[in-house]
Amino acid sequence: MRGQKYIFLLPGLLVLLAIILFPLLFTIRVSLSAWGVSQPGLNWIGIENYVGVLRDQRFWQAMVRLGFLAVGTVIIEYVLGFSMALLVWRDIRFRRVFRVLFLVPMMTTPVIMAVIWRTIFHESLGPANDLLGRIGIAPVPWLTNETMAMVSVMIVEIWLWTPFMFLLLLSGLLSQPREPFLAAAIDGAGPVRTFFNVTFPLMAPISVSALVIRLIEASKIMETVYVLTSGGPGTATETASYYIYIRGLRDFEIGYASSLSITYLIIMIVALTIIAKVLVRTMIGKQA
């Protein structure tokens, strides 16, 4: 039977539908209700919650912060990860040691690392300001100043996820054919010219995949903000995910939080689709 192979896929498909489709449909249904502390039932209110989302300035400001945080950290992670991958890709001493060291941040739990970084950034007792004081620099309000709090979150995210980018890009470098590099060497191309004319173009498809995967993950930033700053000072580091958490699990406005989640999901799908297409056209399309 030609369709027999699809029968073997059916159990897995049913499991995926159960764990993905049902929660999504249920969330949509909840978003159309006023489920909360005062009204525990799924009473139908239509699109009233979504009208409230459109007027919710705090949510849209959180989305802007999320976009800045995600794009900024991913770009820096890509540059650092690519640099680290190029370093250990070459035949240098202790190459295997460096590969292991570069992966250490990724081996730890994000919440634990956020707690450690919160201690490091402590204004009076943290080692960060202690080291700055030893070289004559005044203490930095890492977590109490709006700008520095955002910088602190970015530093922790970059520390945590650069090894992931490094691992993907190193895998891509190790899978590249040697012939183009040998041809560039014969033509007398230097390291910089070889990188821009050979290495980077060959790595473009893998780079796009790495950037998109990391952007998807970065759009869900929650643990770092929760542990490091709790969205503060004020709402300076509050992301969309953290705001949805506040409305849903602190204020217990489940219906409204569900409408925020669906709106957030739609925005992320559209934005990431556009970004992926732009990356493909700019990094791969020119080579086609």
JOFENNOR-V266851 format. One record per helix or strand. SS is the DSSP state (a for helix, b for strand). FROM is the first residue (numbers start at 1). TO is the last residue. If there is no record, write none. Layout:
BEGIN
[[SS/FROM/TO] [SS/FROM/TO]]
END
This chain:
BEGIN
[[a/4/31] [b/33/33] [b/44/44] [a/48/55] [a/57/89] [a/95/107] [a/110/120] [a/127/134] [a/146/174] [a/179/186] [a/191/218] [a/223/228] [a/240/250] [a/254/287]]
END
